[in-house]
């Protein structure tokens, strides 16, 4: 009887580990929706930084988003959560104010279905 109980306990522990390890791995890895959410937060920060830049530069748009970092409007060079540069246009063609900001999204190519835009 003791042998069966020990085998059953070992079996239960083994099965639990087999199920638990992939679950933990899934929980700690970044998911696409997290990258998208965080990229949208960065895009909102960029929109505000562009308005700030325009106010300080007689309504002129910067030549690049890196200028926002160089002038210490942003704490670091702007990149999306995939580590890529944003595309931007001033003035906005989609809003009454500010600029349009676009991330190429997970595939890294602009003008594809997974792009993230500041106006949507």
Biopython code that builds the backbone (N, CA, C, O; Angstrom):
import numpy as np
from Bio.PDB.StructureBuilder import StructureBuilder

atoms = [
    (1, "UNK", "N", (0.810, -1.192, 0.000)),
    (1, "UNK", "CA", (0.000, 0.000, 0.000)),
    (1, "UNK", "C", (0.859, 1.264, 0.000)),
    (1, "UNK", "O", (0.542, 2.238, -0.683)),
    (2, "UNK", "N", (1.974, 1.240, 0.789)),
    (2, "UNK", "CA", (2.858, 2.395, 0.850)),
    (2, "UNK", "C", (3.512, 2.645, -0.504)),
    (2, "UNK", "O", (3.711, 3.794, -0.899)),
    (3, "UNK", "N", (3.841, 1.589, -1.202)),
    (3, "UNK", "CA", (4.480, 1.721, -2.511)),
    (3, "UNK", "C", (3.546, 2.430, -3.483)),
    (3, "UNK", "O", (3.985, 3.291, -4.244)),
    (4, "UNK", "N", (2.294, 2.087, -3.465)),
    (4, "UNK", "CA", (1.312, 2.728, -4.348)),
    (4, "UNK", "C", (1.150, 4.194, -3.991)),
    (4, "UNK", "O", (1.058, 5.040, -4.881)),
    (5, "UNK", "N", (1.114, 4.504, -2.717)),
    (5, "UNK", "CA", (0.967, 5.899, -2.280)),
    (5, "UNK", "C", (2.169, 6.726, -2.702)),
    (5, "UNK", "O", (1.999, 7.860, -3.151)),
    (6, "UNK", "N", (3.371, 6.198, -2.573)),
    (6, "UNK", "CA", (4.584, 6.912, -2.967)),
    (6, "UNK", "C", (4.597, 7.114, -4.474)),
    (6, "UNK", "O", (4.912, 8.206, -4.949)),
    (7, "UNK", "N", (4.257, 6.075, -5.235)),
    (7, "UNK", "CA", (4.220, 6.204, -6.689)),
    (7, "UNK", "C", (3.168, 7.218, -7.120)),
    (7, "UNK", "O", (3.396, 7.999, -8.043)),
    (8, "UNK", "N", (2.038, 7.206, -6.464)),
    (8, "UNK", "CA", (0.980, 8.151, -6.800)),
    (8, "UNK", "C", (1.417, 9.585, -6.500)),
    (8, "UNK", "O", (1.167, 10.488, -7.299)),
    (9, "UNK", "N", (2.056, 9.795, -5.375)),
    (9, "UNK", "CA", (2.542, 11.134, -5.015)),
    (9, "UNK", "C", (3.595, 11.598, -6.014)),
    (9, "UNK", "O", (3.559, 12.748, -6.452)),
    (10, "UNK", "N", (4.531, 10.727, -6.381)),
    (10, "UNK", "CA", (5.542, 11.082, -7.375)),
    (10, "UNK", "C", (4.894, 11.376, -8.723)),
    (10, "UNK", "O", (5.288, 12.314, -9.417)),
    (11, "UNK", "N", (3.915, 10.586, -9.083)),
    (11, "UNK", "CA", (3.207, 10.778, -10.350)),
    (11, "UNK", "C", (2.496, 12.142, -10.367)),
    (11, "UNK", "O", (2.566, 12.877, -11.352)),
    (12, "UNK", "N", (1.828, 12.458, -9.285)),
    (12, "UNK", "CA", (1.107, 13.734, -9.188)),
    (12, "UNK", "C", (2.087, 14.904, -9.273)),
    (12, "UNK", "O", (1.833, 15.885, -9.973)),
    (13, "UNK", "N", (3.209, 14.794, -8.555)),
    (13, "UNK", "CA", (4.213, 15.864, -8.605)),
    (13, "UNK", "C", (4.801, 16.015, -10.007)),
    (13, "UNK", "O", (4.996, 17.136, -10.477)),
    (14, "UNK", "N", (5.079, 14.923, -10.661)),
    (14, "UNK", "CA", (5.631, 14.963, -12.020)),
    (14, "UNK", "C", (4.646, 15.598, -12.987)),
    (14, "UNK", "O", (5.032, 16.451, -13.787)),
    (15, "UNK", "N", (3.403, 15.205, -12.930)),
    (15, "UNK", "CA", (2.377, 15.777, -13.806)),
    (15, "UNK", "C", (2.203, 17.263, -13.514)),
    (15, "UNK", "O", (2.069, 18.066, -14.438)),
    (16, "UNK", "N", (2.205, 17.632, -12.241)),
    (16, "UNK", "CA", (2.063, 19.040, -11.870)),
    (16, "UNK", "C", (3.212, 19.865, -12.446)),
    (16, "UNK", "O", (2.987, 20.953, -12.976)),
    (17, "UNK", "N", (4.439, 19.356, -12.346)),
    (17, "UNK", "CA", (5.588, 20.068, -12.909)),
    (17, "UNK", "C", (5.496, 20.176, -14.424)),
    (17, "UNK", "O", (5.802, 21.221, -14.998)),
    (18, "UNK", "N", (5.080, 19.111, -15.060)),
    (18, "UNK", "CA", (4.949, 19.126, -16.520)),
    (18, "UNK", "C", (3.946, 20.187, -16.956)),
    (18, "UNK", "O", (4.146, 20.842, -17.978)),
    (19, "UNK", "N", (2.892, 20.359, -16.209)),
    (19, "UNK", "CA", (1.889, 21.363, -16.539)),
    (19, "UNK", "C", (2.292, 22.759, -16.079)),
    (19, "UNK", "O", (1.956, 23.745, -16.734)),
    (20, "UNK", "N", (2.998, 22.854, -14.978)),
    (20, "UNK", "CA", (3.338, 24.145, -14.387)),
    (20, "UNK", "C", (4.447, 24.878, -15.128)),
    (20, "UNK", "O", (4.369, 26.096, -15.291)),
    (21, "UNK", "N", (5.466, 24.176, -15.574)),
    (21, "UNK", "CA", (6.607, 24.824, -16.231)),
    (21, "UNK", "C", (6.182, 25.588, -17.485)),
    (21, "UNK", "O", (6.561, 26.752, -17.616)),
    (22, "UNK", "N", (5.424, 25.009, -18.413)),
    (22, "UNK", "CA", (4.994, 25.793, -19.574)),
    (22, "UNK", "C", (4.088, 26.971, -19.182)),
    (22, "UNK", "O", (4.142, 28.034, -19.801)),
    (23, "UNK", "N", (3.268, 26.776, -18.163)),
    (23, "UNK", "CA", (2.388, 27.866, -17.718)),
    (23, "UNK", "C", (3.209, 29.038, -17.194)),
    (23, "UNK", "O", (2.901, 30.190, -17.497)),
    (24, "UNK", "N", (4.238, 28.764, -16.423)),
    (24, "UNK", "CA", (5.107, 29.831, -15.906)),
    (24, "UNK", "C", (5.852, 30.498, -17.054)),
    (24, "UNK", "O", (5.961, 31.723, -17.089)),
    (25, "UNK", "N", (6.360, 29.719, -17.981)),
    (25, "UNK", "CA", (7.059, 30.286, -19.144)),
    (25, "UNK", "C", (6.134, 31.199, -19.938)),
    (25, "UNK", "O", (6.552, 32.262, -20.398)),
    (26, "UNK", "N", (4.883, 30.792, -20.099)),
    (26, "UNK", "CA", (3.924, 31.612, -20.827)),
    (26, "UNK", "C", (3.655, 32.920, -20.084)),
    (26, "UNK", "O", (3.519, 33.970, -20.711)),
    (27, "UNK", "N", (3.580, 32.865, -18.764)),
    (27, "UNK", "CA", (3.290, 34.056, -17.977)),
    (27, "UNK", "C", (4.410, 35.078, -17.988)),
    (27, "UNK", "O", (4.139, 36.279, -17.967)),
    (28, "UNK", "N", (5.656, 34.640, -18.020)),
    (28, "UNK", "CA", (6.767, 35.588, -17.924)),
    (28, "UNK", "C", (7.216, 36.138, -19.274)),
    (28, "UNK", "O", (7.935, 37.137, -19.306)),
    (29, "UNK", "N", (6.829, 35.538, -20.364)),
    (29, "UNK", "CA", (7.244, 36.063, -21.664)),
    (29, "UNK", "C", (6.339, 37.226, -22.067)),
    (29, "UNK", "O", (5.147, 37.216, -21.759)),
    (30, "UNK", "N", (6.897, 38.232, -22.758)),
    (30, "UNK", "CA", (6.061, 39.339, -23.206)),
    (30, "UNK", "C", (5.113, 38.876, -24.309)),
    (30, "UNK", "O", (5.505, 38.106, -25.186)),
    (31, "UNK", "N", (3.896, 39.334, -24.266)),
    (31, "UNK", "CA", (2.894, 38.966, -25.250)),
    (31, "UNK", "C", (2.668, 40.127, -26.208)),
    (31, "UNK", "O", (2.927, 41.280, -25.862)),
    (32, "UNK", "N", (2.193, 39.831, -27.392)),
    (32, "UNK", "CA", (1.976, 40.858, -28.411)),
    (32, "UNK", "C", (1.101, 41.996, -27.944)),
    (32, "UNK", "O", (1.372, 43.156, -28.256)),
    (33, "UNK", "N", (0.050, 41.682, -27.197)),
    (33, "UNK", "CA", (-0.843, 42.754, -26.758)),
    (33, "UNK", "C", (-0.156, 43.687, -25.777)),
    (33, "UNK", "O", (-0.501, 44.867, -25.708)),
    (34, "UNK", "N", (0.813, 43.184, -25.012)),
    (34, "UNK", "CA", (1.556, 44.039, -24.085)),
    (34, "UNK", "C", (2.428, 45.003, -24.884)),
    (34, "UNK", "O", (2.485, 46.193, -24.571)),
    (35, "UNK", "N", (3.106, 44.501, -25.908)),
    (35, "UNK", "CA", (3.925, 45.361, -26.761)),
    (35, "UNK", "C", (3.059, 46.421, -27.430)),
    (35, "UNK", "O", (3.451, 47.586, -27.503)),
    (36, "UNK", "N", (1.897, 46.031, -27.912)),
    (36, "UNK", "CA", (1.016, 47.000, -28.563)),
    (36, "UNK", "C", (0.538, 48.055, -27.575)),
    (36, "UNK", "O", (0.541, 49.245, -27.890)),
    (37, "UNK", "N", (0.129, 47.631, -26.388)),
    (37, "UNK", "CA", (-0.331, 48.588, -25.371)),
    (37, "UNK", "C", (0.779, 49.569, -25.013)),
    (37, "UNK", "O", (0.550, 50.777, -24.953)),
    (38, "UNK", "N", (1.982, 49.051, -24.774)),
    (38, "UNK", "CA", (3.095, 49.906, -24.392)),
    (38, "UNK", "C", (3.515, 50.823, -25.536)),
    (38, "UNK", "O", (3.890, 51.971, -25.300)),
    (39, "UNK", "N", (3.455, 50.331, -26.771)),
    (39, "UNK", "CA", (3.786, 51.174, -27.926)),
    (39, "UNK", "C", (2.780, 52.315, -28.050)),
    (39, "UNK", "O", (3.164, 53.443, -28.361)),
    (40, "UNK", "N", (1.511, 52.041, -27.813)),
    (40, "UNK", "CA", (0.502, 53.114, -27.863)),
    (40, "UNK", "C", (0.754, 54.159, -26.777)),
    (40, "UNK", "O", (0.526, 55.347, -27.007)),
    (41, "UNK", "N", (1.214, 53.746, -25.614)),
    (41, "UNK", "CA", (1.546, 54.712, -24.564)),
    (41, "UNK", "C", (2.724, 55.587, -24.999)),
    (41, "UNK", "O", (2.719, 56.794, -24.760)),
    (42, "UNK", "N", (3.723, 54.989, -25.631)),
    (42, "UNK", "CA", (4.863, 55.755, -26.140)),
    (42, "UNK", "C", (4.394, 56.725, -27.221)),
    (42, "UNK", "O", (4.876, 57.856, -27.288)),
    (43, "UNK", "N", (3.462, 56.295, -28.065)),
    (43, "UNK", "CA", (2.953, 57.164, -29.128)),
    (43, "UNK", "C", (2.242, 58.385, -28.542)),
    (43, "UNK", "O", (2.384, 59.490, -29.065)),
    (44, "UNK", "N", (1.483, 58.198, -27.468)),
    (44, "UNK", "CA", (0.831, 59.344, -26.823)),
    (44, "UNK", "C", (1.873, 60.297, -26.247)),
    (44, "UNK", "O", (1.715, 61.516, -26.319)),
    (45, "UNK", "N", (2.927, 59.742, -25.681)),
    (45, "UNK", "CA", (4.025, 60.562, -25.164)),
    (45, "UNK", "C", (4.685, 61.340, -26.310)),
    (45, "UNK", "O", (5.029, 62.511, -26.152)),
    (46, "UNK", "N", (4.857, 60.690, -27.451)),
    (46, "UNK", "CA", (5.441, 61.357, -28.619)),
    (46, "UNK", "C", (4.560, 62.495, -29.118)),
    (46, "UNK", "O", (5.057, 63.567, -29.463)),
    (47, "UNK", "N", (3.260, 62.261, -29.156)),
    (47, "UNK", "CA", (2.347, 63.323, -29.589)),
    (47, "UNK", "C", (2.487, 64.547, -28.697)),
    (47, "UNK", "O", (2.564, 65.671, -29.193)),
    (48, "UNK", "N", (2.520, 64.341, -27.400)),
    (48, "UNK", "CA", (2.686, 65.455, -26.459)),
    (48, "UNK", "C", (4.041, 66.131, -26.648)),
    (48, "UNK", "O", (4.138, 67.358, -26.621)),
    (49, "UNK", "N", (5.085, 65.328, -26.839)),
    (49, "UNK", "CA", (6.422, 65.887, -27.037)),
    (49, "UNK", "C", (6.495, 66.701, -28.329)),
    (49, "UNK", "O", (7.181, 67.722, -28.376)),
    (50, "UNK", "N", (5.803, 66.264, -29.368)),
    (50, "UNK", "CA", (5.788, 67.021, -30.625)),
    (50, "UNK", "C", (5.081, 68.359, -30.456)),
    (50, "UNK", "O", (5.532, 69.370, -30.995)),
    (51, "UNK", "N", (3.986, 68.377, -29.718)),
    (51, "UNK", "CA", (3.296, 69.643, -29.439)),
    (51, "UNK", "C", (4.224, 70.559, -28.649)),
    (51, "UNK", "O", (4.314, 71.750, -28.948)),
    (52, "UNK", "N", (4.908, 70.024, -27.655)),
    (52, "UNK", "CA", (5.865, 70.793, -26.854)),
    (52, "UNK", "C", (6.955, 71.378, -27.749)),
    (52, "UNK", "O", (7.305, 72.551, -27.614)),
    (53, "UNK", "N", (7.489, 70.574, -28.654)),
    (53, "UNK", "CA", (8.529, 71.040, -29.577)),
    (53, "UNK", "C", (8.004, 72.181, -30.451)),
    (53, "UNK", "O", (8.668, 73.205, -30.615)),
    (54, "UNK", "N", (6.828, 71.995, -30.997)),
    (54, "UNK", "CA", (6.255, 73.020, -31.871)),
    (54, "UNK", "C", (6.028, 74.331, -31.121)),
    (54, "UNK", "O", (6.234, 75.405, -31.687)),
    (55, "UNK", "N", (5.617, 74.263, -29.887)),
    (55, "UNK", "CA", (5.421, 75.478, -29.091)),
    (55, "UNK", "C", (6.736, 76.209, -28.857)),
    (55, "UNK", "O", (6.767, 77.439, -28.829)),
    (56, "UNK", "N", (7.804, 75.469, -28.690)),
    (56, "UNK", "CA", (9.113, 76.087, -28.457)),
    (56, "UNK", "C", (9.812, 76.522, -29.741)),
    (56, "UNK", "O", (10.791, 77.265, -29.678)),
    (57, "UNK", "N", (9.337, 76.082, -30.899)),
    (57, "UNK", "CA", (10.014, 76.356, -32.169)),
    (57, "UNK", "C", (9.094, 76.999, -33.199)),
    (57, "UNK", "O", (9.145, 76.660, -34.381)),
    (58, "UNK", "N", (8.265, 77.915, -32.754)),
    (58, "UNK", "CA", (7.404, 78.697, -33.650)),
    (58, "UNK", "C", (6.607, 77.821, -34.606)),
    (58, "UNK", "O", (6.592, 78.059, -35.813)),
    (59, "UNK", "N", (5.952, 76.816, -34.062)),
    (59, "UNK", "CA", (5.076, 75.907, -34.816)),
    (59, "UNK", "C", (5.788, 75.085, -35.889)),
    (59, "UNK", "O", (5.138, 74.579, -36.804)),
    (60, "UNK", "N", (7.092, 74.944, -35.794)),
    (60, "UNK", "CA", (7.816, 74.099, -36.736)),
    (60, "UNK", "C", (7.874, 72.676, -36.196)),
    (60, "UNK", "O", (7.956, 72.449, -34.989)),
    (61, "UNK", "N", (7.831, 71.745, -37.107)),
    (61, "UNK", "CA", (7.919, 70.328, -36.770)),
    (61, "UNK", "C", (9.394, 69.921, -36.776)),
    (61, "UNK", "O", (10.155, 70.420, -37.605)),
    (62, "UNK", "N", (9.819, 69.034, -35.878)),
    (62, "UNK", "CA", (11.223, 68.600, -35.917)),
    (62, "UNK", "C", (11.516, 67.809, -37.189)),
    (62, "UNK", "O", (10.618, 67.223, -37.792)),
    (63, "UNK", "N", (12.776, 67.805, -37.582)),
    (63, "UNK", "CA", (13.160, 67.051, -38.780)),
    (63, "UNK", "C", (13.199, 65.550, -38.503)),
    (63, "UNK", "O", (13.082, 64.741, -39.423)),
    (64, "UNK", "N", (13.364, 65.183, -37.235)),
    (64, "UNK", "CA", (13.326, 63.776, -36.847)),
    (64, "UNK", "C", (12.840, 63.677, -35.406)),
    (64, "UNK", "O", (12.895, 64.651, -34.655)),
    (65, "UNK", "N", (12.372, 62.510, -35.031)),
    (65, "UNK", "CA", (11.932, 62.321, -33.649)),
    (65, "UNK", "C", (13.113, 62.305, -32.687)),
    (65, "UNK", "O", (12.940, 62.557, -31.495)),
    (66, "UNK", "N", (14.298, 62.013, -33.182)),
    (66, "UNK", "CA", (15.482, 62.049, -32.323)),
    (66, "UNK", "C", (15.752, 63.459, -31.811)),
    (66, "UNK", "O", (16.388, 63.626, -30.770)),
    (67, "UNK", "N", (15.278, 64.477, -32.529)),
    (67, "UNK", "CA", (15.439, 65.860, -32.064)),
    (67, "UNK", "C", (14.745, 66.077, -30.723)),
    (67, "UNK", "O", (15.173, 66.915, -29.929)),
    (68, "UNK", "N", (13.679, 65.329, -30.469)),
    (68, "UNK", "CA", (12.983, 65.443, -29.190)),
    (68, "UNK", "C", (13.870, 64.953, -28.048)),
    (68, "UNK", "O", (13.795, 65.473, -26.934)),
    (69, "UNK", "N", (14.694, 63.973, -28.317)),
    (69, "UNK", "CA", (15.650, 63.486, -27.328)),
    (69, "UNK", "C", (16.830, 64.439, -27.212)),
    (69, "UNK", "O", (17.281, 64.753, -26.110)),
    (70, "UNK", "N", (17.323, 64.894, -28.350)),
    (70, "UNK", "CA", (18.482, 65.790, -28.351)),
    (70, "UNK", "C", (18.192, 67.091, -27.609)),
    (70, "UNK", "O", (19.086, 67.662, -26.983)),
    (71, "UNK", "N", (16.957, 67.557, -27.675)),
    (71, "UNK", "CA", (16.580, 68.790, -26.975)),
    (71, "UNK", "C", (16.042, 68.507, -25.572)),
    (71, "UNK", "O", (15.509, 69.402, -24.915)),
    (72, "UNK", "N", (16.180, 67.276, -25.123)),
    (72, "UNK", "CA", (15.792, 66.854, -23.780)),
    (72, "UNK", "C", (14.292, 66.984, -23.494)),
    (72, "UNK", "O", (13.877, 67.161, -22.348)),
    (73, "UNK", "N", (13.503, 66.896, -24.544)),
    (73, "UNK", "CA", (12.047, 66.840, -24.363)),
    (73, "UNK", "C", (11.659, 65.414, -23.985)),
    (73, "UNK", "O", (10.739, 65.197, -23.197)),
    (74, "UNK", "N", (12.372, 64.450, -24.555)),
    (74, "UNK", "CA", (12.194, 63.030, -24.202)),
    (74, "UNK", "C", (13.451, 62.534, -23.490)),
    (74, "UNK", "O", (14.557, 63.000, -23.763)),
    (75, "UNK", "N", (13.267, 61.587, -22.579)),
    (75, "UNK", "CA", (14.390, 61.060, -21.805)),
    (75, "UNK", "C", (15.276, 60.101, -22.603)),
    (75, "UNK", "O", (16.445, 59.913, -22.266)),
    (76, "UNK", "N", (14.726, 59.494, -23.657)),
    (76, "UNK", "CA", (15.494, 58.550, -24.474)),
    (76, "UNK", "C", (14.997, 58.631, -25.921)),
    (76, "UNK", "O", (13.881, 59.085, -26.174)),
    (77, "UNK", "N", (15.834, 58.189, -26.869)),
    (77, "UNK", "CA", (15.386, 58.210, -28.269)),
    (77, "UNK", "C", (14.123, 57.367, -28.425)),
    (77, "UNK", "O", (14.048, 56.257, -27.896)),
    (78, "UNK", "N", (13.138, 57.884, -29.142)),
    (78, "UNK", "CA", (11.865, 57.159, -29.253)),
    (78, "UNK", "C", (11.957, 55.924, -30.143)),
    (78, "UNK", "O", (12.364, 56.000, -31.303)),
    (79, "UNK", "N", (11.570, 54.783, -29.571)),
    (79, "UNK", "CA", (11.493, 53.521, -30.294)),
    (79, "UNK", "C", (10.245, 52.802, -29.821)),
    (79, "UNK", "O", (9.821, 52.971, -28.678)),
    (80, "UNK", "N", (9.655, 51.997, -30.698)),
    (80, "UNK", "CA", (8.492, 51.217, -30.267)),
    (80, "UNK", "C", (8.984, 50.018, -29.452)),
    (80, "UNK", "O", (10.188, 49.854, -29.256)),
    (81, "UNK", "N", (8.071, 49.195, -28.985)),
    (81, "UNK", "CA", (8.453, 48.077, -28.122)),
    (81, "UNK", "C", (9.211, 46.984, -28.862)),
    (81, "UNK", "O", (9.750, 46.075, -28.230)),
    (82, "UNK", "N", (9.262, 47.053, -30.168)),
    (82, "UNK", "CA", (10.050, 46.106, -30.952)),
    (82, "UNK", "C", (11.431, 46.690, -31.257)),
    (82, "UNK", "O", (12.228, 46.078, -31.967)),
    (83, "UNK", "N", (11.705, 47.884, -30.712)),
    (83, "UNK", "CA", (13.014, 48.519, -30.878)),
    (83, "UNK", "C", (13.181, 49.279, -32.174)),
    (83, "UNK", "O", (14.302, 49.611, -32.559)),
    (84, "UNK", "N", (12.072, 49.560, -32.859)),
    (84, "UNK", "CA", (12.145, 50.226, -34.164)),
    (84, "UNK", "C", (11.706, 51.689, -34.070)),
    (84, "UNK", "O", (11.001, 52.096, -33.146)),
    (85, "UNK", "N", (12.148, 52.453, -35.056)),
    (85, "UNK", "CA", (11.792, 53.874, -35.117)),
    (85, "UNK", "C", (10.323, 54.040, -35.499)),
    (85, "UNK", "O", (9.732, 53.192, -36.167)),
    (86, "UNK", "N", (9.761, 55.145, -35.058)),
    (86, "UNK", "CA", (8.409, 55.543, -35.460)),
    (86, "UNK", "C", (8.488, 56.375, -36.731)),
    (86, "UNK", "O", (9.536, 56.935, -37.054)),
    (87, "UNK", "N", (7.397, 56.451, -37.432)),
    (87, "UNK", "CA", (7.226, 57.374, -38.552)),
    (87, "UNK", "C", (6.287, 58.462, -38.050)),
    (87, "UNK", "O", (5.370, 58.177, -37.280)),
    (88, "UNK", "N", (6.504, 59.720, -38.480)),
    (88, "UNK", "CA", (5.616, 60.795, -38.042)),
    (88, "UNK", "C", (5.426, 61.832, -39.145)),
    (88, "UNK", "O", (6.212, 61.925, -40.089)),
    (89, "UNK", "N", (4.346, 62.614, -38.991)),
    (89, "UNK", "CA", (4.045, 63.690, -39.943)),
    (89, "UNK", "C", (3.396, 64.828, -39.168)),
    (89, "UNK", "O", (2.465, 64.618, -38.390)),
    (90, "UNK", "N", (3.903, 66.035, -39.393)),
    (90, "UNK", "CA", (3.319, 67.256, -38.821)),
    (90, "UNK", "C", (2.919, 68.163, -39.973)),
    (90, "UNK", "O", (3.670, 68.255, -40.944)),
    (91, "UNK", "N", (1.811, 68.818, -39.918)),
    (91, "UNK", "CA", (0.732, 68.619, -38.963)),
    (91, "UNK", "C", (-0.052, 67.343, -39.296)),
    (91, "UNK", "O", (0.109, 66.747, -40.360)),
    (92, "UNK", "N", (-0.877, 66.963, -38.374)),
    (92, "UNK", "CA", (-1.670, 65.747, -38.533)),
    (92, "UNK", "C", (-2.652, 65.873, -39.688)),
    (92, "UNK", "O", (-3.229, 66.939, -39.902)),
    (93, "UNK", "N", (-2.841, 64.810, -40.415)),
    (93, "UNK", "CA", (-3.887, 64.766, -41.447)),
    (93, "UNK", "C", (-5.137, 64.062, -40.935)),
    (93, "UNK", "O", (-6.156, 64.009, -41.625)),
    (94, "UNK", "N", (-5.054, 63.520, -39.718)),
    (94, "UNK", "CA", (-6.159, 62.740, -39.177)),
    (94, "UNK", "C", (-6.797, 63.366, -37.946)),
    (94, "UNK", "O", (-7.873, 62.948, -37.521)),
    (95, "UNK", "N", (-6.136, 64.369, -37.370)),
    (95, "UNK", "CA", (-6.645, 65.034, -36.176)),
    (95, "UNK", "C", (-6.584, 66.548, -36.406)),
    (95, "UNK", "O", (-5.910, 67.019, -37.322)),
    (96, "UNK", "N", (-7.279, 67.282, -35.582)),
    (96, "UNK", "CA", (-7.291, 68.739, -35.719)),
    (96, "UNK", "C", (-6.046, 69.401, -35.151)),
    (96, "UNK", "O", (-5.854, 70.605, -35.327)),
    (97, "UNK", "N", (-5.209, 68.649, -34.485)),
    (97, "UNK", "CA", (-4.032, 69.207, -33.823)),
    (97, "UNK", "C", (-2.917, 68.167, -33.826)),
    (97, "UNK", "O", (-3.152, 66.995, -34.121)),
    (98, "UNK", "N", (-1.718, 68.598, -33.498)),
    (98, "UNK", "CA", (-0.615, 67.671, -33.289)),
    (98, "UNK", "C", (-0.085, 67.011, -34.544)),
    (98, "UNK", "O", (-0.106, 67.590, -35.630)),
    (99, "UNK", "N", (0.387, 65.795, -34.374)),
    (99, "UNK", "CA", (1.058, 65.061, -35.447)),
    (99, "UNK", "C", (0.497, 63.652, -35.551)),
    (99, "UNK", "O", (-0.138, 63.149, -34.624)),
    (100, "UNK", "N", (0.738, 63.035, -36.680)),
    (100, "UNK", "CA", (0.420, 61.627, -36.868)),
    (100, "UNK", "C", (1.681, 60.825, -36.539)),
    (100, "UNK", "O", (2.770, 61.150, -37.014)),
    (101, "UNK", "N", (1.529, 59.791, -35.734)),
    (101, "UNK", "CA", (2.653, 58.930, -35.362)),
    (101, "UNK", "C", (2.264, 57.495, -35.704)),
    (101, "UNK", "O", (1.146, 57.064, -35.421)),
    (102, "UNK", "N", (3.196, 56.755, -36.318)),
    (102, "UNK", "CA", (2.915, 55.374, -36.739)),
    (102, "UNK", "C", (4.062, 54.461, -36.308)),
    (102, "UNK", "O", (5.237, 54.790, -36.471)),
    (103, "UNK", "N", (3.690, 53.308, -35.755)),
    (103, "UNK", "CA", (4.639, 52.221, -35.491)),
    (103, "UNK", "C", (4.394, 51.152, -36.555)),
    (103, "UNK", "O", (3.248, 50.881, -36.914)),
    (104, "UNK", "N", (5.458, 50.554, -37.050)),
    (104, "UNK", "CA", (5.316, 49.504, -38.058)),
    (104, "UNK", "C", (4.745, 48.221, -37.469)),
    (104, "UNK", "O", (4.399, 47.304, -38.214)),
    (105, "UNK", "N", (4.641, 48.141, -36.157)),
    (105, "UNK", "CA", (4.044, 46.975, -35.515)),
    (105, "UNK", "C", (4.962, 45.763, -35.508)),
    (105, "UNK", "O", (6.155, 45.877, -35.792)),
    (106, "UNK", "N", (4.406, 44.607, -35.183)),
    (106, "UNK", "CA", (5.218, 43.395, -35.017)),
    (106, "UNK", "C", (6.009, 42.975, -36.256)),
    (106, "UNK", "O", (7.117, 42.453, -36.134)),
    (107, "UNK", "N", (5.455, 43.197, -37.437)),
    (107, "UNK", "CA", (6.163, 42.719, -38.638)),
    (107, "UNK", "C", (7.282, 43.662, -39.082)),
    (107, "UNK", "O", (8.089, 43.294, -39.936)),
    (108, "UNK", "N", (7.345, 44.873, -38.516)),
    (108, "UNK", "CA", (8.426, 45.796, -38.832)),
    (108, "UNK", "C", (8.310, 46.495, -40.169)),
    (108, "UNK", "O", (9.240, 47.186, -40.585)),
    (109, "UNK", "N", (7.182, 46.331, -40.853)),
    (109, "UNK", "CA", (6.991, 46.978, -42.162)),
    (109, "UNK", "C", (5.841, 47.977, -42.068)),
    (109, "UNK", "O", (4.775, 47.666, -41.537)),
    (110, "UNK", "N", (6.070, 49.174, -42.587)),
    (110, "UNK", "CA", (5.013, 50.179, -42.604)),
    (110, "UNK", "C", (3.995, 49.863, -43.696)),
    (110, "UNK", "O", (4.285, 49.166, -44.668)),
    (111, "UNK", "N", (2.799, 50.400, -43.500)),
    (111, "UNK", "CA", (1.675, 50.257, -44.425)),
    (111, "UNK", "C", (1.231, 48.803, -44.564)),
    (111, "UNK", "O", (0.925, 48.334, -45.660)),
    (112, "UNK", "N", (1.202, 48.100, -43.430)),
    (112, "UNK", "CA", (0.633, 46.757, -43.387)),
    (112, "UNK", "C", (-0.453, 46.744, -42.320)),
    (112, "UNK", "O", (-0.599, 47.705, -41.564)),
    (113, "UNK", "N", (-1.197, 45.679, -42.262)),
    (113, "UNK", "CA", (-2.375, 45.606, -41.388)),
    (113, "UNK", "C", (-2.048, 45.710, -39.901)),
    (113, "UNK", "O", (-2.910, 46.099, -39.114)),
    (114, "UNK", "N", (-0.826, 45.372, -39.498)),
    (114, "UNK", "CA", (-0.519, 45.394, -38.064)),
    (114, "UNK", "C", (0.085, 46.714, -37.575)),
    (114, "UNK", "O", (0.508, 46.805, -36.423)),
    (115, "UNK", "N", (0.130, 47.733, -38.430)),
    (115, "UNK", "CA", (0.642, 49.033, -38.014)),
    (115, "UNK", "C", (-0.203, 49.608, -36.883)),
    (115, "UNK", "O", (-1.413, 49.392, -36.834)),
    (116, "UNK", "N", (0.432, 50.335, -35.984)),
    (116, "UNK", "CA", (-0.259, 51.045, -34.903)),
    (116, "UNK", "C", (-0.193, 52.524, -35.223)),
    (116, "UNK", "O", (0.885, 53.053, -35.493)),
    (117, "UNK", "N", (-1.331, 53.197, -35.197)),
    (117, "UNK", "CA", (-1.375, 54.616, -35.546)),
    (117, "UNK", "C", (-1.936, 55.433, -34.382)),
    (117, "UNK", "O", (-2.727, 54.936, -33.581)),
    (118, "UNK", "N", (-1.515, 56.684, -34.308)),
    (118, "UNK", "CA", (-1.919, 57.553, -33.212)),
    (118, "UNK", "C", (-3.363, 58.012, -33.333)),
    (118, "UNK", "O", (-3.932, 58.473, -32.345)),
    (119, "UNK", "N", (-3.971, 57.905, -34.496)),
    (119, "UNK", "CA", (-5.323, 58.422, -34.677)),
    (119, "UNK", "C", (-6.388, 57.333, -34.554)),
    (119, "UNK", "O", (-7.575, 57.637, -34.673)),
    (120, "UNK", "N", (-6.012, 56.097, -34.323)),
    (120, "UNK", "CA", (-6.999, 55.028, -34.173)),
    (120, "UNK", "C", (-7.053, 54.534, -32.748)),
    (120, "UNK", "O", (-7.830, 53.631, -32.436)),
]
sb = StructureBuilder()
sb.init_structure("model")
sb.init_model(0)
sb.init_chain("A")
sb.init_seg("    ")
for serial, (resi, resn, name, xyz) in enumerate(atoms, 1):
    if name == "N":
        sb.init_residue(resn, " ", resi, " ")
    sb.init_atom(name, np.array(xyz, "f"), 0.0, 1.0, " ", f" {name:<3s}", serial, name[0])
structure = sb.get_structure()
